[in-house]
Amino acid sequence: MAFMKWGLVSNKLLFTISTYNQLNYTKECIASIKKLENEGIDIDLWVFDDASTDETAQWCIDNEISIDKSFDPRGLTHSWNRAYKRFKENADYKYIIIGSNDIIVPKGSIRELVDTANMWPFSVVVPFSTKHGAGHNGAVQGIETIFTELHPTYTDNPINCQKIQDSLLNIKNIVKGQNNIYLLDPVRLKMFNGFFFMMNRKVIEYEQENGDLFDSTKPLYKGEDEFNWTKLIPNNDFSALCKTSFIFHYKGKSTVGFNNRDNLEEFIERRKMIDSGILVKGTNITTASK
């Protein structure tokens, strides 16, 4: 069942958060989502956990948050693919958001993403973050790139997250009042950062033969780049930056010390041990909130 529903239902959105330990960040992330209201969106919140060893799963269950927990660690991309399959198998969902657990979602940001997706023919829509938070795409998705008067000491402080989003909405109203609405048109991107992105059902066309959407050989990094370069761009289906949405991203809190090469080798070795019977494969626990 849905974790929460509010407002006049005009869109159904699967909001997924990927987790691996770091429960404190997950708590802060979900607390920010709980504050969203009156945005006319039907939100179904799910946590996709990659074999956390802390209290993440139990906390979600205790707080009636839907969770799909894996006991077999496979990496971030595997969590993305599990989230995608839930989206695909439930035709009521119009959109899916895939987000990291170390984010803060201010009021108004999701409504702006949905409005952009409804208005423009992009399969993937992404928000601003800080230059730091947007990582390898910070030169484009970093809000300081457009609003150069914003200093990192301000934008990198999570306490200012809602103020930044409110400022974007104020600018939107000013631009509309000046009849310069074209200035708010989304920006077509060459790439995007995977900390947070929203997709519509067109992406089902890009599914791999094995039923995954994302390349599982990149378990922790660059999964979004592979999807972008091999699926979106060849089909002239670019991702787009919504200029009126901001998501704060702490960045890298759950993946310090991890990389694709070493962890892919670790995952492959673990799979060999499971297949040979040395390790017992865990069974996913899927618990929907009431």
Secondary structure, DSSP 8 states (H G I E B T S, - for coil): --S---SS-S-EEEEEEEESS-HHHHHHHHHHHHT--SSS-EEEEEEEEE--SSSHHHHHHHTT-EEEEESS---HHHHHHHHHHHHHH-TT--EEEEEESSEE--TTHHHHHHHHHHHS--SEEEEEB-TTTTGGGHHHHBHHHHSTT--HHHHT-GGGHHHHHHHHHHHHHHHHHTT-GGGG--EE-S---TTEEEEEGGGGGG--TTS-SS-TTSSSSSHHHHHIIIIIGGGT---EEEEEEE-EE--SSS-TT--HHHHHHHHHHHHHHHHTTSS-----EEE---
